[in-house]
Amino acid sequence: MAFSERVDRLKSSLIREILAAAQRPEVMSFAGGLPAESMLPKVDWDQMPASMGQYGMSEGEPALREAIAAEARSLGIDCSDSQVLIVSGSQQTLDLASKLFIDRGTEVLLEAPTYLAALQVFQLFGADCLSIPQESDGPLLDALRQRLEKHHPAFAYLIPTFQNPSAVRYSEEKRDAVAALLDEYNVTLIEDEPYRELVFDDENARPIVSRMHKASWIYTGTVSKTLLPGLRVGYLIATPDLFPYLLRLKQSADLHTNRIGQWQALQWLGSEQYHAHLAELRRFYCLRRDAMQDALTKHFFDLADWQLPQGGLFFWLRLKRPLDTRTLLKPALARDVVFMPGEPFFVDPEQNPGYLRLNFSHVAPDRLDEGIRLLASVVRGAYVV
Ligand code: PMP
C-alpha cells in the first residue's frame, strides 16, 4: 500500500495500550491523567438551544472566546477575543502547530522529560527534537542558551505549570529568564497549561507568554482537567502573525469544534458555582495527593526519590537503582496495578531509565495504599531476578 512517508513514523501509543489493559474493573490504574469520576460535573442538556446542533464558526463560539480572552488577560496575557481559537482539546493545538511549523528535519525544543503525546505528534511530522534538562524549578538555563546559540528551532514547547510528567513548576526567575531568551533569539513559544488551575498552594506565577515582548507565541489550555475531558474543548491564543494560519489549518482539520461541548463548557465557566467547583476540586485532589505521599513514603522510601507535587495530577519517581521501567509493566498488570513508565517521555528513552509517572487523582484512597504496596513489590521483584 502506498501510504505517506509519515506513516512509517507512526508509533503505537504506549499510554493508550496501557489504558486499554487497565479497563478491567479490578485493575488499580496510576497510569492515565484521568480526573476522578466523582468530581465530573453533571451535564444538563435540556437547556441547550437547538441551534447548537447547527454548523458553527471555525474560530469557536463568540461568548466562549470572550470568556477565555478575559481569563487570559487576568493572567497578564495581552490578547483580544480575536486571538482565541477554540480547539478539540489542547491536543489539537499540538497537531495544528505541528502542521504550521514542522517539515522533515525541522528542529524543535522540548523539556526532558516532556509530554509523551506532544513528542509523538512532533515526531510524526518529522521534527528533530532537541531536549533541555529540567531542574526542580524549571529548565537548565545554560543548556537552553546553548541550544539557542547553536540551533534555530521552529519553536520551544514548554509546560511550565505542573509539568506532565515531572510535576515541575517553573519559578518566577526561570519564567523571566526563558521569556528573555526566547525573545533574544526570536524563537516562538508554545506554552501548554492544562494543569494551571489544579494548584494546591495558590502560588502560581504568571504564564511565560505574558512576559514576552518580541517573539511569537501560542498559549494553550483545556477544560479537560477541570470540567470534562469528554467534551473535547480546549483553546489556543496566538499572536496575530500566527492566528490566521492556525485558523485555516483548523478549518481543514474539522471545520469547527463540537458546539454542544462549547455550549456546555461556557455554561459552567460562566456560572456562579464555577469558582466553588474549582476550590472543591483542589481540596479533593490535594487529599489524594497526600494519600499517595503517605503510601509512597511507606513503601518506596528506599526505592525512589521524588518531589511533593504542589498541583497537577502526577508524582514523578526516580528509582535509586535505575532499570528499564517498561519491563515492570507486565508483572504489575499481573498484580492488577498499572503505572506509566518514564522512558517514553524522553526523546532518547534508552538514556533515561528508572522513572515512573504515578497519577494520584483516579484511585480511591481506600485502595491506594494497597496499589502502591503492590507496585513497590513489583520493583523489588525486578531487582531480585
Ligand atoms: N497537554 C498536556 C501537557 C496534557 O497533559 C494533556 C492531557 N493529558 C493534553 C495536552 C491534552 O489535553 P486535552 O484533553 O485538552 O486534549
Residues whose N, C-alpha, C, O or C-beta is under 5 A from the ligand:
A	BS01	PMP	G33 S88 G89 S90 Q91 Y115 I159 N164 D192 P194 T222 S224 G234
